[in-house]
Amino acid sequence: MRIAHALKASAAAATGLLTVFAGVPAYAGGGSHGGPPPIRTITKGLDGPFGLDVTSSRHALVAEADTGEITSVDLRTGRQRTVISGLPAPAGVATDGHRIYIALGGPNEEGAPPPSKYKPASVLVADKNGKNVRVLADLMKYELKYNPDRQKQFDAKGKPYDALTNPFSMTYTKWGLLIADGGANDVLRVNPRTGKVSTFFVPPNPKTKECLKPGAQANPGTKGCDSVPTGVVASGRYVYVSTLGAEQPRAAAIWKLDGRTGRVLKVWHGFTSLTGVAVAPNGTLYASEVLYGMPPGPPPADFDPSKVGRLTRIQHGKVTHAPVTMPTGIEYFGGSLYATSWSIAGFLQIKHAGQLVRVSPSAFR
């Protein structure tokens, strides 16, 4: 399952209209009593900012999928610096302070990789300055050999029924690199030293009313929708995973797992199309909903893409939302919440619209 599928009709019908909104900020309101705005734009001009890793109170790394770059952003000034370039659709980025790790997205819908010396669905590693980029792991090779979700992969002619692998996000933990693979419907663990790949968690297929309807299953013999893991983060002894739920209503979830074993400890159900996930030290959960408000099929004449997407907060059982446009990458660091925005603007043929924003608690209502 690739998130781009949901955008093809809108992109084809709205090319001229959407360029009008390319400069609309993620949030136009100001703070109360002249204070800082609830959502502050740190930097603009990114292209497909999917992955996010806040490395310190001063810097963050952003994976720009559309331009194939890993970009360092100064969180105080917004200054950008390209650290690595020439990558095919980098989706996730993480660092341990000494090395940079990158998860590349899967093959495109035609199966042909973009021009690059690196294969899609690979995990790369580089020095902390971005030099000496090399392949650490081959996730496609692992999927073909082990097929952790046990779904049928190919038809009688050898054509894949659906995306075999499509890494969407990655985080560095004390248990290794964890990668949410939306195409393979699993969370994989990669040893950052050896590159050994293993299965960490396979979410069960959602079986909501919509997911049990004929045609909701991408692969024959599957019961329920694909889970499509899209976000993964570690906090203390726990790992949290968010799922897209095949973009079906109320089929997405957030899973709380034992970080060492992957055992399920708690689940929050009933969401729609979650992407990234973050958690504060006090247990408050945050998730990005990149497709929220996206109209099905061709958009109406008055369609405003700046209204698509939002962040969700779960605090003491209460669910609230913040109006961030098309967010994917999300991270809580040093008492602040950061998110990428306009992440999928490229699918709507809006170029250079991506942003990195800081979101204050007052933005959630």
PyMOL commands that set and color helices and strands:
alter all, ss='L'
color gray80, all
select helices_A, chain A and resi 3-13+15-21+32-34+139-146+210-212+245-247+305-307+345-348+361-363
alter helices_A, ss='H'
color red, helices_A
select strands_A, chain A and resi 39-46+49-54+59-64+69-74+80-84+90-95+99-104+122-127+134-138+167-173+176-181+186-190+197-201+229-235+238-243+252-258+264-271+277-279+285-289+310-315+318-322+330-333+336-341+354-359
alter strands_A, ss='S'
color yellow, strands_A
deselect
rebuild
show_as cartoon
